[in-house]
Amino acid sequence: MKKLLLAGLLAFPTGAALAQTTPTTDPALAVPPAAAPVTPAAGPLTYYGFVDAYYGYDFGHANGNDRQYFLYSHGRQNEFTVNQALVGVRYDDGHVRGAVGLHAGTYVSANYAAEDPVLRHVYEAYAGFRPFAKAWLDLGIFGSHIGFESAISKDNWTLTRSVMAENSPYYESGARFTYEVGPKLTLTGLVLNGWQNIRETNQAKALGTQLQWKPTDKLLLNSSTFYGNEQPQDSLVRRRYYHDFYITYAATERLNVALVFDVGKQQSAGHHGYDTWHSASAFAKYKLADKLSATLRGEYYYAERGVIIRSIMPRALDTDFRVAGGSLNLDYAPASNVVFRVEGRYLNGLRGVFARSDNADNRSYGNVTTSIALSF
């Protein structure tokens, strides 16, 4: 449901710096993997690629090969397939920069379904320059400034995304101004077409901010915000406000923890109050051996009348949406650019949230997902 868009104030993981949805080749990646040190590029032009092949199995599933409607990454079950295959090129000489990346896979089919077919397979396409020292101005399509989890699975602590991440923006299009206040603080302001959409859907523009502060090598704080009207052109304006906050801390050489909390509000029909949604998740990643690590995740998601997750315009009689659960992820990295992952996940929700063709009141959902991801 990442079919919507952004926000900004604080973040970190195992060693970070800036926004969220880019392969590890991007030095601004907020959640870098535990890989070998990157050798400086020989020139301003670099190439990158990523393939995430997976198989998932849902327990007690009776709805075909599609997983729950609010899950977009690794969204197929009992099927060998590719979540994302990505190739791209970047240019950065310190004064001018830009990138073009194309991708395909089940993630793209699910998350970009509403986009123009011509633009559906564009992962990123932007151009930028430094208007003055310590600042960048970019224009085009780029990764979302919202969230702890990105579209690139290998850069996330868990294989599958939290319900929170799946239903907030992975990508956005517009203008992005980034100012490096100092080595520990970065500020970003954005003017966007909307909440995770490449093409504009009305005559309004959305605004976003992001603040990232890294007071120490072990601690990172992120705050991101979004403000805009996401209703179709012929519909009544309903303003949306969203804030994403997360903090990551490297407790020891082996243990990293992260806490994430998001909250959003959107004007109800006739502007009689607001529909509210909020979510939180906690992550603990532990290095078991040089090539083996495990991550435990707990999460919950609540949406009043199902706003955003079920419909951007909920009706007066729509029921609330609430789920909570956890997952355990095991990662094995036989090489610095390959990771094999296995994850077990369980969610529990209100009556009917996990409705099946054979059980309309089903309240629980469990699955196992495996993946091999290669980056180059």
FENTA-V170289 format. One record per pair of residues at least 4 apart in sequence whose ideal C-beta (glycine too) atoms are under 6 Angstrom apart, sorted by the first residue. I is the first residue (numbers start at 0). J is the second residue. D is the distance in Angstrom with one decimal. If there is no record, write none. Layout:
# FENTA-V170289
((I;J;D) (I;J;D))
This chain:
# FENTA-V170289
((0;69;5.3) (0;166;4.2) (0;308;5.7) (1;71;5.7) (1;110;5.1) (1;168;5.8) (1;169;4.6) (1;195;5.1) (2;113;5.8) (2;195;5.8) (3;194;3.4) (3;195;4.9) (4;168;4.4) (4;171;5.3) (4;191;5.9) (4;193;5.1) (4;194;2.8) (4;195;4.4) (4;205;6.0) (5;143;5.6) (5;144;5.5) (5;145;4.6) (5;168;5.0) (5;171;5.5) (5;207;4.2) (5;225;4.2) (6;145;4.8) (6;207;5.8) (6;223;4.0) (6;224;4.1) (6;225;3.7) (6;241;4.6) (6;242;5.6) (6;243;4.9) (7;144;5.5) (7;207;5.8) (7;208;3.8) (7;209;3.0) (7;210;5.9) (7;222;5.8) (7;223;3.2) (7;224;4.8) (8;210;4.5) (8;222;1.0) (8;223;6.0) (8;244;6.0) (9;210;5.8) (9;212;6.0) (9;220;3.4) (9;221;4.0) (9;222;3.8) (9;244;5.8) (10;29;5.4) (10;211;5.4) (10;219;5.4) (10;221;2.0) (10;245;4.9) (11;15;4.7) (11;219;1.4) (11;247;3.7) (12;30;4.3) (12;247;4.4) (13;31;6.0) (13;255;5.4) (14;31;5.6) (15;29;4.5) (15;219;4.9) (16;27;5.4) (17;27;3.5) (17;185;5.7) (18;27;6.0) (18;142;5.8) (18;144;5.2) (19;29;5.3) (19;142;5.5) (19;143;5.8) (19;146;5.5) (19;149;4.7) (20;142;2.6) (20;143;5.5) (20;149;4.1) (20;150;4.8) (20;169;5.6) (21;25;3.7) (21;28;5.6) (21;142;5.2) (22;47;5.2) (22;49;5.4) (22;151;5.2) (23;28;5.9) (23;32;5.9) (23;154;5.9) (24;47;4.2) (30;154;5.2) (32;153;5.9) (32;154;5.7) (34;335;4.5) (35;335;4.0) (40;45;5.0) (43;90;5.5) (43;91;5.6) (43;92;4.0) (44;90;5.3) (45;89;5.2) (46;88;5.2) (47;87;5.5) (48;86;4.7) (48;375;4.8) (49;85;4.4) (49;374;4.9) (50;84;5.0) (50;373;5.0) (51;82;4.4) (51;83;4.9) (51;152;5.0) (51;370;5.8) (51;372;4.5) (52;81;5.2) (52;371;5.5) (53;73;5.4) (53;82;5.3) (53;370;4.1) (54;79;5.1) (54;369;5.4) (55;73;5.7) (55;76;4.7) (55;366;5.9) (55;368;4.1) (56;76;5.9) (56;77;5.7) (56;367;5.3) (57;76;4.3) (57;366;4.5) (58;365;4.5) (60;76;5.9) (61;355;4.2) (61;356;4.7) (61;357;4.7) (62;355;5.9) (62;356;5.9) (64;75;5.3) (64;76;5.9) (64;78;5.2) (66;70;4.9) (66;74;4.9) (66;76;5.3) (69;308;5.3) (70;74;5.2) (70;165;5.6) (71;109;4.4) (71;110;4.4) (71;165;5.4) (72;106;5.0) (72;160;5.0) (73;82;5.2) (73;159;5.4) (73;368;5.4) (74;105;5.6) (74;109;4.9) (75;80;5.5) (75;105;5.3) (80;105;5.5) (81;104;4.5) (82;104;5.1) (82;105;5.6) (82;106;4.9) (83;102;5.6) (83;104;4.3) (83;106;4.8) (84;103;5.5) (84;104;5.4) (85;102;4.1) (85;122;5.6) (87;99;6.0) (87;100;2.8) (88;99;5.8) (89;98;4.3) (90;97;5.1) (91;96;4.0) (94;129;5.3) (95;128;4.9) (96;127;5.1) (97;126;4.1) (98;123;5.1) (98;125;6.0) (99;124;5.1) (100;122;3.9) (100;123;4.5) (101;120;5.3) (102;107;5.7) (102;122;4.3) (103;107;5.4) (103;120;5.7) (106;110;5.7) (107;111;5.2) (111;119;4.5) (114;118;5.3) (114;119;4.7) (114;197;5.3) (115;198;5.4) (118;197;4.8) (121;140;5.6) (123;140;5.7) (123;141;5.3) (124;139;5.1) (124;140;4.8) (125;137;4.9) (125;139;3.0) (125;141;5.0) (127;135;5.4) (127;136;5.7) (127;137;3.5) (129;134;6.0) (129;135;5.9) (130;134;5.6) (130;136;5.3) (133;179;4.3) (134;178;4.9) (135;177;4.5) (136;176;5.4) (137;175;4.5) (138;174;5.1) (140;172;4.6) (140;197;5.9) (142;170;6.0) (143;168;4.0) (143;169;5.5) (143;170;5.7) (143;171;5.3) (144;187;6.0) (144;207;5.7) (144;209;4.3) (144;223;5.3) (145;167;5.3) (145;168;5.3) (145;223;4.7) (145;243;4.7) (146;164;5.4) (146;167;5.6) (146;243;5.8) (147;245;4.5) (147;259;4.9) (148;155;4.8) (148;160;5.0) (148;164;3.9) (149;154;5.6) (150;169;4.6) (152;372;5.9) (153;338;5.4) (153;372;4.3) (156;282;5.1) (156;284;5.0) (156;294;4.6) (157;294;5.3) (157;296;5.3) (157;328;4.6) (158;328;5.5) (158;340;4.4) (158;342;4.2) (158;368;5.6) (158;370;5.5) (159;342;6.0) (159;368;5.7) (160;164;4.0) (160;165;4.9) (161;280;4.7) (161;298;4.8) (162;300;4.2) (163;261;5.5) (163;278;3.9) (163;280;5.9) (163;300;5.9) (166;308;5.0) (168;194;6.0) (168;195;3.7) (171;191;5.1) (172;192;5.0) (172;197;4.7) (173;189;5.8) (173;190;5.2) (173;191;3.6) (173;192;5.6) (174;190;4.8) (175;189;5.0) (176;188;4.9) (177;187;4.8) (178;186;4.9) (179;185;5.5) (180;184;4.2) (180;186;6.0) (183;213;5.0) (184;212;5.1) (185;211;4.8) (186;210;5.7) (187;209;4.0) (188;208;5.6) (189;207;3.9) (190;204;5.7) (191;205;4.4) (191;207;5.9) (192;196;5.8) (192;199;4.6) (193;200;5.9) (193;205;5.3) (193;229;5.6) (194;229;4.9) (196;200;5.9) (201;232;4.5) (203;228;4.4) (205;227;2.8) (206;226;4.9) (207;225;5.1) (208;224;4.8) (209;223;4.6) (210;222;4.8) (211;221;5.1) (212;220;4.8) (213;219;4.8) (214;218;5.6) (217;248;6.0) (217;249;4.2) (218;248;5.4) (219;247;5.0) (220;246;5.2) (221;245;5.1) (222;244;5.3) (223;243;4.3) (224;242;5.2) (225;241;4.1) (226;240;5.7) (227;239;5.8) (228;236;4.9) (228;238;5.6) (229;239;5.6) (229;311;6.0) (230;234;4.0) (230;237;5.2) (237;265;5.4) (237;266;4.2) (238;266;5.2) (239;265;4.4) (240;264;4.9) (241;263;4.1) (242;262;5.6) (243;261;4.8) (244;260;5.2) (245;259;4.1) (246;258;5.4) (247;257;4.2) (248;256;5.4) (249;255;5.2) (250;254;4.4) (250;256;5.9) (253;285;5.8) (253;286;4.3) (254;285;5.3) (255;284;4.6) (256;283;5.2) (257;282;4.3) (258;281;5.4) (259;280;4.8) (260;279;4.7) (261;278;5.1) (262;277;4.2) (263;276;5.1) (264;273;4.4) (264;275;5.1) (265;274;5.3) (265;306;5.8) (266;270;5.1) (266;273;5.8) (267;271;5.5) (267;272;5.0) (267;274;5.4) (274;303;4.8) (274;304;5.5) (274;306;3.8) (274;313;5.9) (275;303;5.0) (276;302;3.9) (276;306;5.6) (276;307;5.6) (277;301;5.8) (278;300;4.2) (279;299;6.0) (280;298;3.9) (281;297;5.0) (282;296;5.3) (283;295;4.9) (284;294;4.4) (285;293;5.4) (286;292;4.8) (287;291;4.5) (287;292;5.9) (287;293;5.9) (290;331;6.0) (290;332;5.0) (291;331;5.4) (292;330;4.9) (293;329;5.3) (294;328;4.3) (295;327;5.7) (296;325;6.0) (296;326;4.8) (297;325;4.6) (299;323;3.9) (300;322;5.3) (301;321;4.8) (302;306;5.2) (302;307;6.0) (302;308;4.8) (302;320;4.2) (303;319;5.8) (304;313;3.9) (304;317;4.1) (305;309;3.1) (305;313;5.4) (305;317;5.1) (305;320;4.4) (306;313;4.9) (308;320;5.4) (309;320;5.9) (313;317;4.2) (321;348;5.9) (321;349;5.0) (322;346;5.0) (322;348;3.8) (322;352;5.9) (324;345;5.0) (324;346;3.6) (324;347;5.8) (326;342;5.7) (326;344;4.0) (327;343;5.4) (328;342;4.3) (329;341;5.0) (330;338;5.6) (330;340;5.2) (331;339;4.7) (332;338;4.8) (333;337;5.7) (336;374;4.9) (337;373;5.3) (338;372;5.2) (339;371;5.2) (340;370;4.7) (341;369;5.0) (342;368;5.1) (343;367;5.2) (344;366;5.4) (345;365;4.6) (346;364;4.7) (347;363;5.1) (348;352;3.3) (348;353;6.0) (348;362;5.7) (350;360;5.0) (350;362;5.8) (351;360;5.6) (353;361;4.7) (353;364;4.3) (354;359;5.0) (354;361;5.8) (355;361;5.0))
